[in-house]
Amino acid sequence: MKNILNKEVQKYINANLTTDLHSLLLKKSPFPEVTMQQIVQQIKGKKVAQKKFPFLMKEGIIFPPNLNLEQASSETTAKFKGQNLQGKTFLDLTSGFGIDAYFLSQNFAEITLVEQNFELLEIVKHNWKILGRHANFINDNLEHFLAENREKFDLVYLDPARRDVQKNKKFLLEDLSPDILEIKDRLAKISGKILIKLSPLIDITYLISSVENISEIQIIAVRNEVKELLILIEPGKNLNSPKIICTNLESDDPTFTFYYDEEKSTTSNFSEPSSFLFIPNNSILKSGAFNTLSEKFELQKLAPNTHLYTSTSRKENFPGRILEVVITDSKQIKKGEKYNIISKNHPLTPDEIKNKYKILDGGNRYLIFTQTLKNKIILRSL
């Protein structure tokens, strides 16, 4: 690991950041103590870091293999998760590349990182020293650590592995490594707050029925793509209904918060499209807050399975896109025109719509193909 930090090696890495990596791999390393594979890995790491975690673009930082880079949270989501967390002692049971731990532990005095991969932990330890952060680094597997540990922590964090030995993606709690259902009671003995990162594909109803004492569920999207789902477990608290927090980072959308039981106790009203169409962002759609959203913003849905809303007036602070629209006829769509195409609860996909009507993707206008209680309709933005 130390050889990669040699000044000449680092100079070579920085000089080849835009070089084709396949061609580099065919060359012989100019440094006898460092392989070309190791050099290329550092180049890949820097390229990933430029977009995913720019705070690591510092001299002396070492990057791990690709899988560890892929599995690590982005700086954007990690920073957001750490905003309102504080205490004395923080424990990350699945440290990985340490991105989450770095930001989640910002407001904790004592930090403990557990990681079973020795080489990866050594990289994290080195990088944290470069960054000026201190922690207790423990090379151990989670099961053994929990069996031997006698300390208590203000916050315990874990990000279970979501792939099996064949690299297939898994998202059910019992299929993760570690099995959350198997260890949740042991986690409850060492902390009153347990934060767990899960797949954005996991079903919220299944989650709530499977795990007790969930106080919060955070759904985090970045530019309208749901990236993470987190649960905060608070053992011993008498919790009636989890708070669900929907956030769309790097957008102007406000955070939308509701309680799980609210959705079950509210209903939506329906109507044909009016002057304004409201399209919830994907963190809202993931949360299932279809009736709650309708009630809180006094909107009408177009149909039970059409998660589009309408009103005669614009509503401020809506967590999504608002379009002023009119109903249009397919005959008014001219060949070669440019539109952003949205298809919701409609048999045709956006690509099928483009082919059928010979229109192009893009521009400032929208065509929305959808369905109301009465029939299929096309809406055009003004």
URRA-V885844 format. One record per residue. N is the residue number from 1. PHI is phi as a letter, one per 40 degrees, with the letter a starting at -180 (999 if undefined). Layout:
BEGIN
N/PHI
N/PHI
END
This chain:
BEGIN
1/999
2/c
3/c
4/c
5/c
6/d
7/d
8/c
9/c
10/c
11/c
12/c
13/c
14/c
15/c
16/b
17/c
18/b
19/c
20/c
21/c
22/c
23/c
24/c
25/c
26/c
27/c
28/c
29/c
30/c
31/b
32/c
33/c
34/b
35/c
36/c
37/c
38/c
39/c
40/c
41/c
42/c
43/c
44/d
45/c
46/c
47/c
48/c
49/c
50/d
51/b
52/c
53/a
54/c
55/c
56/c
57/c
58/b
59/c
60/g
61/c
62/b
63/b
64/c
65/c
66/d
67/d
68/c
69/c
70/c
71/c
72/c
73/c
74/c
75/d
76/d
77/c
78/c
79/c
80/c
81/c
82/c
83/c
84/b
85/b
86/a
87/i
88/c
89/b
90/b
91/b
92/b
93/c
94/b
95/d
96/f
97/c
98/g
99/c
100/c
101/d
102/d
103/c
104/c
105/c
106/d
107/b
108/b
109/c
110/b
111/b
112/b
113/b
114/b
115/a
116/c
117/c
118/c
119/c
120/c
121/c
122/c
123/c
124/c
125/d
126/c
127/c
128/c
129/c
130/c
131/c
132/g
133/b
134/b
135/a
136/c
137/c
138/b
139/c
140/a
141/c
142/d
143/d
144/c
145/c
146/c
147/c
148/c
149/c
150/b
151/c
152/b
153/b
154/c
155/a
156/b
157/b
158/a
159/b
160/c
161/c
162/b
163/b
164/c
165/c
166/c
167/g
168/c
169/c
170/b
171/a
172/c
173/d
174/c
175/c
176/c
177/b
178/c
179/c
180/c
181/c
182/c
183/b
184/c
185/c
186/c
187/c
188/c
189/c
190/b
191/a
192/c
193/b
194/b
195/b
196/b
197/c
198/b
199/c
200/c
201/c
202/c
203/c
204/c
205/c
206/d
207/c
208/c
209/c
210/c
211/b
212/c
213/g
214/c
215/c
216/a
217/b
218/b
219/b
220/b
221/b
222/b
223/f
224/g
225/b
226/c
227/b
228/a
229/b
230/b
231/b
232/b
233/b
234/b
235/d
236/g
237/c
238/c
239/b
240/c
241/a
242/c
243/c
244/b
245/b
246/b
247/b
248/b
249/c
250/f
251/a
252/c
253/c
254/c
255/c
256/b
257/b
258/a
259/b
260/d
261/c
262/d
263/c
264/c
265/b
266/b
267/b
268/b
269/c
270/b
271/a
272/c
273/d
274/b
275/c
276/b
277/b
278/b
279/b
280/c
281/c
282/c
283/c
284/c
285/c
286/c
287/c
288/g
289/c
290/c
291/c
292/c
293/c
294/d
295/c
296/c
297/b
298/f
299/b
300/b
301/c
302/c
303/a
304/d
305/b
306/b
307/c
308/b
309/b
310/a
311/a
312/c
313/b
314/c
315/b
316/c
317/g
318/c
319/c
320/i
321/c
322/b
323/b
324/c
325/b
326/b
327/c
328/b
329/b
330/d
331/c
332/c
333/c
334/c
335/d
336/g
337/c
338/b
339/a
340/c
341/b
342/b
343/b
344/b
345/f
346/b
347/c
348/c
349/c
350/d
351/c
352/c
353/c
354/c
355/c
356/c
357/b
358/f
359/b
360/b
361/c
362/h
363/g
364/b
365/c
366/b
367/b
368/b
369/b
370/a
371/a
372/b
373/c
374/c
375/a
376/c
377/b
378/b
379/b
380/b
381/c
382/c
END
